Amino acid sequence: MSLFDKLVRYGLPMTPKFIVGRVARRYVAGETMDDAVAVIRTLNAQGAMATVDVLGEEVDQRAKAEAAVAEYLRLIDEIDRQKLDANISIKLTLLGLKIDRQECAEHVATIAGHAARVGNFVRIDMEDSSCTDATLAVYRDALKRSGNLGIVLQAYMRRTISDIRGLLELSPNVRLCKGIYREPRAVAWQEFDTVRANFIYAMETLLGGGAYVGIATHDPHLVWAGMRTVDRLGLEPQRYEFQMLLGVDPELRRIILEGGHRLRVYVPYGRDWYPYSVRRLRENPTVARHVVRSMIGL
């Protein structure tokens, strides 16, 4: 990463909110459920599926966690009512993981149970390393109650291969991504090529072990590796899918779909769009350059 990219990346928190919002529109459907539904309809028309995330995390008030549960229940009903090809993604710290783990687990059970009644699916997102053990524990518990749940694993975490081996007996549904939280070297691989290599290792271990895998990446090298692996294993398209973020590389999205692969787009919405957008821009300094250009009028 160039010095300029580093300055852009770490200067984002000081960037005026309205400027970040101008660039971040590509990553966020909007502030309302109606905004998300409109985006999902467009994606479905293009042949892509969606997973919908109500933005927010790290809540410290029970009322906010309860409000998030209520919003997810309404979202599940709306997806069913409009017959959209979409499922949902949830963050446990939005549902009160750091307030009371048992209450959070009950919130997950409520959401998953409601989704199951209409034939839908719930993905539990993975957050930073302070949440990993608790997130996996909640996932395992919820899976016993309701089978319509999946988890996310991050390829840059050193523990990921071990976590995969512990989960394979459950025939899990796993979204595999590189990981975006800033983690210390003690727990996460830092080098670009090493993270790539561990992603491929983790993906091959999951697919070879019978897991359903959401291959979540915008890295063409990893997309190619995914296509090579499913071809080598002779997997039918119903055994895996590719996943991408809203607003990132629509041309690669088309390439994947035209190759006969299933693809799901992560569609976030809500008033808490700013912290999510800053993370996305930090992850992609090329896009973050547009923020600087907006600030200086170029």
N, C-alpha and C positions, 0 to 999 in steps of 0.2 A: 504494500500500500504506500502511495506517495505521501510526502509530507503534507501536500495540499489536502489530500483525502483525509489524512489524520486530523488536520485542523478543522476541516468541515465536519467530520464525524463527531468530534468531541466538543465542537462549538454549538451543536444543535440545541442543547437545552437553553442557550442564551438567545436563540433566534425568536423574534416576535411570533406569537401564536398564529396570527393571521397569515403570515408568510408560509409557515409550515403547512397550514391548512390549504393554501393555494396549490401546493405541490402534492399534498397527501390525498387529494380527492380521488386520485387513481387507485388508492389502496383501500378506501373505506366506502361502502355503499351509500352511507348517509347517516343521519341521526335517528331515523325511524324504521319501524318494521316495514312500512310501505316502501321505503327506499330499497330495503334489502330484497323484498319480493320482486320489485321491478328489475333489479339486477339479475336475480335468479331466473326470471322468465327469459331474459336475453341469453343467458348462458345455456339454459335448456334448449332454446331454439338453435343454438350453435352446436348442440350435441354434447355439451358438458354437463356434469352433475355439479352439485354445490354442497358445501357444509357451512352452516351459518353460526356465527359467533356473536353473542351479545357482549360488547366491549366493557371492560372493567376488571379490576383485580385488586388484590391486597386490601380488601374492605376490612374495616375495624368496627363496624356497626351491624348488629343483627338485622336491623330494618332494611339495610341495603342488600344483604344476602337474600332476605325474604322477597324483596322486590325483584331481584334477579331471577329467582325461582318462578315467580308469577309471570315474568316476561317470557321465560322459556316455555312455560306451559301454553301461553297464548301463541307463541311462535310455532310450536308443534301443531297446535290446532289449525293455524293458518296454512302451514305447509300441507296438511292433510286436506283442508277445505279446498285449496286451489290445485291440488294434485301436482305439486311441484316435485321435481326429482332432486330432493335435498334432504340432508340430515343435519344434526346440530353438533357443535363443539362447545365444551364447557371448561372454564378454568376454576379449579377448586378454591383458589384464594378469593374469587368473586363470591363463592358460595359459603364463605366463612371458615375456611380451613384453619386460618390462624386465630380464629376466635374460639372455636370448639370443634374438634375433629369429628366427634360423634354427630353433632348437629349437621355438619357438612355432609357426612355420609348419608344422613336421612334426607337431606336435600337432593343428593344424587339419586337416591332410591326413588324419590317422588318424581323427579324428571324422567328417569329411565322407565319407571312403571307407566307413566303417562304416554311416553313414546311407544312403548311396547304395545299398548292397547290400540294404537293406530298403525302398527307395523313399521315404526321408524327406529332409528339408530342414534346412539349417543356416543360421541368421542370425548374422552377426558384428555384435555391438553396437558402437556408437561411444562412445568415452570422451572424456576432456578433450582440449583442443587439442594437448597435448604428444604425443598418440598418433595424431593424424589421419593424417599422412603414412604412418607405419608400418602402420597398420590398413588403409589403402587398398592399400598395396603387398602386404600379406599376402593380402588379398581377391583382388586381380588374379591373383596367383600360384596361389592355391588354386582359383580359377575355371577356370584352364587345366587343372588336374589333374582336377577334378570339377565338373560343371555345377550341382550342387545347393546352391549357396550364394547368400546375399543379404547386403546391407550395410545399414547405417543411416546416414542423413545428418540433420544438425541444422539447422533453418531459421534459428536465430539466428546461425549462423556466417557471416561475410561471404564466405567462400570457397565456400559451398555451390553457388551457381549455376555457378561455374566447374568445380567437381568434377562436377556433373551433366553438363555438356557433355563432359567428358572420359570419362565412363562410358557415355554413351548408345550408343556404338558396340558395347558389350558386351551390349546388350539386358538391362540389369540388373534384378534384383529388389531394390527399395529400400524400406526402412521410412523414412518421413519423419516426424520429430517436431520439436517446438520446440527441445528441448535443455534440460538441467537443471544442467549443471556451471557453476560460477561462473567466468566468463571476462572478461578485460579488454575495454574498449571498442575497443581496437585490432584485436581479432580477431572480436568478436561484437556484433551489434546489441543494444542494451539496452532500447529503448523497446517497450512492449507492442504498440502498433499497428504498429510497423515490423516486429517479428517476425512478427506475423500476416500482414502484406502479403507478406513474403518467403516465408512458408510457402505461401501461395497461388501465388505466382510459381513457386516450386520445384515444387510439385505439378503445376501446369499444364505446366511444361516437361518434367517426367518423363512424365506421361501422354500429352502430345502427341508426345513422342519415342519412344513405343512401349514404355516401361518398365512392368513390373508394379510397382504401388505399394501399400504398406501405409500407409494414411492414418492415422497414429497421433496421435490428439488427443482430448481431452475437452472442447474448446472448441466449444460449439454453433455458433458462427459459422463455424468451420473445417469442422465436419461438414457444415453446409449448403453451404459453398463446394465441398466434395468432391462432394456429391451433385449440385450444379449442373454441375460440370465433367464428371463421367462421363456425365451426361445430355446435355450439349452435344456431347460427343465421340461419343455413341452407343456407349459401351463396354458389353460384356457383363459380368455379375458375375464371371466367371472372369478378368477382366483387372485386377482390383484388389481390395482388401479394406480395411475399417476395422479399426483396432486400438486397444485400450484396456488400461489397467492393471487388474489384479485389485483389487477393492474400491472402484473409483472410478465413481460415477454409473451404477448398474445400470439406472436408468430410461432414460438415454440409450442404453445398450446395447440395451435392448428396442426403443426407437424405431428404431434402425438396422436391427436384424434384421427388425422388422415391415415396414420399407420395402423388403424384398427384397434387402438388401445382405449380403455376407459379412462376418463380424466375428470377429476373433481376440483373445483375452485373454492378456496377459502374466502367466504364473504362476511366480513365483519361490519357491524353497524352499532350505533349508539352515541350518546353524548360524550363518552370517555374516549374519544377518538385521538386525542393529542398524544398521550404516552405511547399508545400503540404505533402511531405514525412516526414518532421520533425513533422508536426501535427499528422500524422498517427502513427509515432513512439512514440510520447508523449502519445498518447491515449492508446497505447499498450506497456507497459514497458517490457513485456515478450519478445517481438520482439526486443525492444530496447537493451536488454541485448546482442543481437548478435552484435550490434554496438560496445559495450565495448570489447567484445571478439576479434573482428576484430582489435581494436586499440592495444590490448596487446598481440595479437598473440596466443590466446588460441583456 
